[in-house]
């Protein structure tokens, strides 16, 4: 199982709404993530907008591609794009960090 961590930045003026949206993620989005192989997926948000994502999956590239192929992900990304500081879509900016240590 791959452990994947990534960073994004949420606009400071949208942090509260970002939290609200993630308190009520669409059921079809949750189902698509599970079906695509996203497990133990967590998002951590710091007050300055730093967003840390973590997930476990057998194959991140395959899981990412499977989500990209879903209609619900396209709708979710379109809805959420305005929350991020990056000019590109958050889905495209999701670049895994290199793991340098793990205590199992």
KAJOCOR-V94608 format. One record per pair of residues at least 24 apart in sequence whose C-alpha atoms are under 10 Angstrom apart, sorted by the first residue. I is the first residue (numbers start at 1). J is the second residue. If there is no record, write none. Layout:
I/J + I/J
This chain:
1/39 + 1/55 + 1/56 + 1/57 + 1/58 + 1/59 + 1/60 + 2/55 + 2/56 + 2/57 + 2/58 + 2/59 + 2/60 + 3/39 + 3/40 + 3/41 + 3/54 + 3/55 + 3/56 + 3/57 + 3/58 + 3/59 + 3/60 + 3/96 + 3/97 + 3/98 + 3/99 + 3/102 + 4/41 + 4/53 + 4/54 + 4/55 + 4/56 + 4/57 + 4/59 + 4/60 + 4/95 + 4/96 + 4/97 + 4/98 + 4/99 + 5/41 + 5/42 + 5/43 + 5/52 + 5/53 + 5/54 + 5/55 + 5/56 + 5/94 + 5/95 + 5/96 + 5/97 + 5/98 + 5/99 + 6/43 + 6/51 + 6/52 + 6/53 + 6/54 + 6/55 + 6/93 + 6/94 + 6/95 + 6/96 + 6/97 + 6/98 + 7/43 + 7/44 + 7/45 + 7/50 + 7/51 + 7/52 + 7/53 + 7/54 + 7/90 + 7/93 + 7/94 + 7/95 + 7/96 + 7/97 + 8/45 + 8/49 + 8/50 + 8/51 + 8/52 + 8/53 + 8/84 + 8/85 + 8/86 + 8/90 + 8/91 + 8/93 + 8/94 + 8/95 + 9/45 + 9/46 + 9/48 + 9/49 + 9/50 + 9/51 + 9/52 + 9/83 + 9/84 + 9/85 + 9/86 + 9/90 + 10/45 + 10/46 + 10/47 + 10/48 + 10/49 + 10/50 + 10/51 + 10/80 + 10/81 + 10/82 + 10/83 + 10/84 + 10/85 + 10/86 + 10/90 + 11/48 + 11/49 + 11/50 + 11/82 + 11/83 + 11/84 + 11/85 + 11/86 + 12/47 + 12/48 + 12/49 + 12/50 + 12/83 + 12/84 + 12/85 + 13/48 + 13/49 + 13/83 + 14/49 + 14/82 + 14/83 + 14/84 + 15/45 + 15/46 + 15/47 + 15/48 + 15/49 + 15/50 + 15/83 + 15/84 + 16/47 + 17/83 + 18/45 + 18/49 + 18/80 + 18/83 + 18/84 + 19/45 + 21/80 + 25/76 + 26/72 + 26/76 + 27/72 + 28/71 + 28/72 + 28/73 + 29/67 + 29/70 + 29/71 + 29/72 + 29/73 + 29/75 + 29/76 + 30/72 + 30/73 + 31/72 + 32/66 + 32/67 + 32/70 + 32/71 + 32/72 + 32/73 + 33/63 + 33/64 + 33/66 + 33/67 + 33/70 + 33/72 + 33/73 + 34/63 + 34/67 + 35/63 + 35/66 + 35/67 + 36/60 + 36/62 + 36/63 + 36/64 + 36/65 + 36/66 + 36/67 + 36/68 + 36/69 + 36/70 + 37/62 + 37/63 + 37/64 + 37/66 + 37/67 + 38/63 + 38/64 + 38/66 + 38/67 + 49/83 + 49/84 + 49/85 + 51/84 + 53/94 + 53/96 + 54/96 + 60/96 + 64/91 + 64/92 + 64/94 + 67/91 + 68/92
